Amino acid sequence: MKDRIVHTLQELRRYALSKDCEVALSYHEEDSYLIRFANSAISLNTNEHLIRLEITAHADRRRASFALITDLGKIDEMKQGIDTAAEMVAHTQPLTYQPTIPLFTETFIDEDGYDPALAQISNARRLEYFNQAARGLENDEIRLSGIFSSGSNTLAMINTQSEHFQYFKTSDTQVTVVLSHERLKWEVIAEGSAQNIAELDPARLRSELAFLLERYQYDAPQQLPLGKYDIVFGPAATADMITFMNWIGFNGGMMKRGFSFLSEEMVGGKVFSDRITLLDDPDRPETFPFKRDFTGIERNTYPLFQAGVFQGFVWSQDDADEFSAQPTGHTVSHKSLVLQGGNAPVNTLEELVKMPREVDLLYIPFLHYMNIVNPSKGIITASSRFGALLLKKDGTVSVPYNVRLTQSLLDIFGDRVAWLSEACVPYNTSQSYERRNPTAVIVPAFMRVNDLEISHSNASY
Amino acid sequence: MLAQIKGHIEQIKGAGATYVDARWYPYEQQNYLLMWNGNLKQNTSSRESGLGIRVLYKGAWGFSASSDLNNMGVLFDKALDNARLAAERVTLPVRLAEKGALQAKFASPCDTDPFSVPLAEKVAFLREMDEKLNQEGVFQRLSDLFFIRKQIVFADSEGSEIEKLITEVFASMQVTGLDSQGETHRREYRLARHGASTRGWEALDRQRFSENADRIVKEMNQVLVADACPKEDRSVILLPGIMYLQTHETIGHALELDRILGYELAYAGGSFVTLEDFGSLRYGSAKLTARADGTLPNTPGSFGYDDDGVACQNTVLIDKGILVGAITGRQMVEEANTRAKRTIFDGSGGCNRATSFYRVPIERMTNINIDPGEDGNLEDIVRNTEKGIILDGDRSWSIGSNREQFHFGTEIGWLVEDGQIAQVVKNPTYRGDTLKFWNSLSAVGDGSTWEVAYVDNCGKGQPNQVMQLGHGVPVCRFDNVRIGE
């Protein structure tokens, strides 16, 4: 298949050259399978096999793109796509800066992240995974929901600058298992992420769900008083906040456009707690990494915050072109973000619950519907969801209704950080908007932050 | 092609399926242009075609889709195989509400196909708007155009054949500025429906855009020098630029029947509404009447027939404050009636839609509207407000997982004291509990305040689907709302 893809792209390249068109071609192929569960049944079992070709035509400072869903047998349709992009670019407006067409100086092929056993996992095995993860935990009132999303993702790119091409192929699985009470409306969750089949672990998910169910089934939930809490964030919550930081934090283009809480003056200065070290590390396979960016720049470990000190902004090629910056190898559809662990020997939920504590701790595993209230100050807002616990200082545990947190990322990752777990886990942050793009962020299992304000507290679910 | 599709539908029905449908997209075109500070940052077009097949087998759904129609039989077989696996785990077998076999056509009103308009003309429109926005105080200026045109051919095993041609135009412009502390503030204007209009290129009214360009720049500059929004309880007067989103998030999503029945619990969330609530829950004050109206001709929430093959309808959701209806499709109404052991819903509301050929139809909003009231125009409402704040523009939104509470940030606020507009404030926010909030509705503007806002990016479902829809809303006032947090 790889050869056919490459031959097709090379033929399209030759066609573009014969027409005197300067183009960059980006091929994306996904084979996606998704079983969705709801109300303890399979509510949907779907698969899509889609091939997309994006053609970006350049003419000096002018640029235009045409994309089509196609298949490899439709070479004439793809050539027409090149003609369309060339026609578009002829009538478009020049940019105020010179966009770079990347020059691939060598061919780069990366299939390290592809596991055919995972990509082609059978329908029956997917169902069996789910059955194992929820075995014995459902009843008439406690219903199973979730997804088993798996598939393969192929990216290939070539342009008229050289004959060399780039080719990436990965496999991935994202699993979400939710148990919810039909009448009482509480929900608990366990999630998994896999890049190869050996990483599938339904027993871990079952264990996490069983532990949470014990609390949620027998404890009456309570409304928390408003005020300040010492909060322990679970991996989903931490990963979501890191993802937002990727957007309104260290992105150079966003900073230049006024949508960042970081500034150029802050580079080299202490911004966060010295417990915070955040890297972009493409050597971590759990993040479905790109070892080259889409312009051919080799990607190596890139420090973003080192012991709280801001190391610098990242620049995609287009932002670098526009703002006269140096591209940093971040023209990619996702980074490989890794928040390093700390020294707290608290690596599982059971350990967290058993841990001696001098004050009440509010455990928030998941932040629902996060949004940016004020990008300049890094203020985000979100609600707790899926298995929050109030860990009381007397060692007991109770179940809180959901609460809202509206706070600056500068505070959350600042000096109020009390500790980070030793162990880190990959949290799958893939979104299925449009094309498949498997993404995961590696974060400590738990992160405790003191004195965070709860601004809204539910009286029910 | 249609004959071939119908042949396969019969074949799969013969293999044991209880229901089969197919949505063939001969084409879907999109065109997006974004001008940012005078740079045409995005100039993208796309075209796709393909087929999506839904099979119901022993009470379970299977779905399959591809753009490659050379092996159509394989695609139908895959959908059946997927349904066979799903049938191994069924708790309540899927049943579909009755509908007739329809032979129908629908085309959204459009005088000029936006895909027939030369690119240069579109770029000229954006350049004109960009130049209008390029005024003192403006740090960033954005304007964009988004066009969709798609043909959908639907056929099912119950004998329906429906052909739709949908054209949509979306447009917006935005300015941002920096205040003396270096904080960013923005103001935006989006194309909305005022009176009779269509959904083609002609919907772009240069005069209206030009006037609104001046207005948003002026208002943004007022925000840049304004005091911060106070943190206190006030009446909030929501203009359509935020009222649409309040309606969308806390009525629209909360009343999607699949959410109520738990089908989104692993992702988008549930709803605080239960089946017992229909007919009795006081959702809002007696001034609140809300409806799902898929019959307004000129908004993206009207599409003729849904992807179950059911005609769009005008359904009352909340009648003078009492919950009476939901956003429904064929499967969910049957399941709801069965679970509730009573007839809550009399047939599908025609709201089941898929965003593309490769996604499965789910309950989506049509036009979720609030009926105009009898409390006069904006000036009348302000005059009758002792201590309030007028809010406009959606800056941020975050909703609880069961839609039970919310937090919104808006672009601009005008404090109201003793019936007079006193001053502009920056970074206004408000929050509340859904039911308490709607029950505090104390004034609903008349028809002069009513407009239809478009939404082009509503996300829901797994795999995720982005949908286009509308909200016809008047100016509304709510009392005792916490602002500034």
Chai-1 contact restraints between the chains, C-beta under 6 A:
chainA,res_idxA,chainB,res_idxB,connection_type,confidence,min_distance_angstrom,max_distance_angstrom,comment,restraint_id
A,L34,B,P463,contact,1.0,0.0,6.0,A-B,restraint_1
A,R36,B,Q462,contact,1.0,0.0,6.0,A-B,restraint_2
A,A38,B,G262,contact,1.0,0.0,6.0,A-B,restraint_3
A,A38,B,Y263,contact,1.0,0.0,6.0,A-B,restraint_4
A,N39,B,T91,contact,1.0,0.0,6.0,A-B,restraint_5
A,N39,B,G262,contact,1.0,0.0,6.0,A-B,restraint_6
A,S40,B,T91,contact,1.0,0.0,6.0,A-B,restraint_7
A,A41,B,R89,contact,1.0,0.0,6.0,A-B,restraint_8
A,A41,B,V90,contact,1.0,0.0,6.0,A-B,restraint_9
A,A41,B,T91,contact,1.0,0.0,6.0,A-B,restraint_10
A,I42,B,A86,contact,1.0,0.0,6.0,A-B,restraint_11
A,I42,B,R89,contact,1.0,0.0,6.0,A-B,restraint_12
A,S43,B,Y263,contact,1.0,0.0,6.0,A-B,restraint_13
A,L44,B,W61,contact,1.0,0.0,6.0,A-B,restraint_14
A,L44,B,V360,contact,1.0,0.0,6.0,A-B,restraint_15
A,N45,B,G62,contact,1.0,0.0,6.0,A-B,restraint_16
A,N45,B,N82,contact,1.0,0.0,6.0,A-B,restraint_17
A,N45,B,L85,contact,1.0,0.0,6.0,A-B,restraint_18
A,N45,B,A86,contact,1.0,0.0,6.0,A-B,restraint_19
A,T46,B,F63,contact,1.0,0.0,6.0,A-B,restraint_20
A,N47,B,S64,contact,1.0,0.0,6.0,A-B,restraint_21
A,E48,B,A65,contact,1.0,0.0,6.0,A-B,restraint_22
A,E48,B,Y358,contact,1.0,0.0,6.0,A-B,restraint_23
A,H49,B,S66,contact,1.0,0.0,6.0,A-B,restraint_24
A,A64,B,N43,contact,1.0,0.0,6.0,A-B,restraint_25
A,S65,B,T44,contact,1.0,0.0,6.0,A-B,restraint_26
A,F66,B,S45,contact,1.0,0.0,6.0,A-B,restraint_27
A,A67,B,S46,contact,1.0,0.0,6.0,A-B,restraint_28
A,L68,B,R47,contact,1.0,0.0,6.0,A-B,restraint_29
A,I69,B,E48,contact,1.0,0.0,6.0,A-B,restraint_30
A,I69,B,S67,contact,1.0,0.0,6.0,A-B,restraint_31
A,D71,B,D68,contact,1.0,0.0,6.0,A-B,restraint_32
A,M88,B,L119,contact,1.0,0.0,6.0,A-B,restraint_33
A,H91,B,L119,contact,1.0,0.0,6.0,A-B,restraint_34
A,H91,B,A120,contact,1.0,0.0,6.0,A-B,restraint_35
A,T92,B,L40,contact,1.0,0.0,6.0,A-B,restraint_36
A,T92,B,N43,contact,1.0,0.0,6.0,A-B,restraint_37
A,Q93,B,L40,contact,1.0,0.0,6.0,A-B,restraint_38
A,Q93,B,V123,contact,1.0,0.0,6.0,A-B,restraint_39
A,L95,B,N39,contact,1.0,0.0,6.0,A-B,restraint_40
A,T96,B,N39,contact,1.0,0.0,6.0,A-B,restraint_41
A,N123,B,L85,contact,1.0,0.0,6.0,A-B,restraint_42
A,S145,B,L265,contact,1.0,0.0,6.0,A-B,restraint_43
A,S145,B,A266,contact,1.0,0.0,6.0,A-B,restraint_44
A,G146,B,A266,contact,1.0,0.0,6.0,A-B,restraint_45
A,I147,B,Q462,contact,1.0,0.0,6.0,A-B,restraint_46
A,T176,B,A266,contact,1.0,0.0,6.0,A-B,restraint_47
A,V178,B,L265,contact,1.0,0.0,6.0,A-B,restraint_48
A,V178,B,A266,contact,1.0,0.0,6.0,A-B,restraint_49
A,S180,B,L265,contact,1.0,0.0,6.0,A-B,restraint_50
A,R257,B,Q140,contact,1.0,0.0,6.0,A-B,restraint_51
A,G258,B,F139,contact,1.0,0.0,6.0,A-B,restraint_52
A,G258,B,T176,contact,1.0,0.0,6.0,A-B,restraint_53
A,G258,B,T184,contact,1.0,0.0,6.0,A-B,restraint_54
A,H368,B,S401,contact,1.0,0.0,6.0,A-B,restraint_55
A,Y369,B,S398,contact,1.0,0.0,6.0,A-B,restraint_56
A,Y369,B,I399,contact,1.0,0.0,6.0,A-B,restraint_57
A,N371,B,S396,contact,1.0,0.0,6.0,A-B,restraint_58
A,N371,B,W397,contact,1.0,0.0,6.0,A-B,restraint_59
A,N371,B,S398,contact,1.0,0.0,6.0,A-B,restraint_60
A,I372,B,S396,contact,1.0,0.0,6.0,A-B,restraint_61
A,V373,B,S396,contact,1.0,0.0,6.0,A-B,restraint_62
A,V373,B,G409,contact,1.0,0.0,6.0,A-B,restraint_63
A,P375,B,T184,contact,1.0,0.0,6.0,A-B,restraint_64
A,S376,B,E183,contact,1.0,0.0,6.0,A-B,restraint_65
A,S376,B,T184,contact,1.0,0.0,6.0,A-B,restraint_66
A,T381,B,S398,contact,1.0,0.0,6.0,A-B,restraint_67
A,T381,B,H407,contact,1.0,0.0,6.0,A-B,restraint_68
A,A382,B,S398,contact,1.0,0.0,6.0,A-B,restraint_69
A,S383,B,G400,contact,1.0,0.0,6.0,A-B,restraint_70
A,R385,B,S401,contact,1.0,0.0,6.0,A-B,restraint_71
A,S432,B,P463,contact,1.0,0.0,6.0,A-B,restraint_72
A,S432,B,N464,contact,1.0,0.0,6.0,A-B,restraint_73
A,Y433,B,N464,contact,1.0,0.0,6.0,A-B,restraint_74
A,S455,B,E485,contact,1.0,0.0,6.0,A-B,restraint_75
A,H456,B,Q405,contact,1.0,0.0,6.0,A-B,restraint_76
A,H456,B,R431,contact,1.0,0.0,6.0,A-B,restraint_77
A,Y461,B,N402,contact,1.0,0.0,6.0,A-B,restraint_78
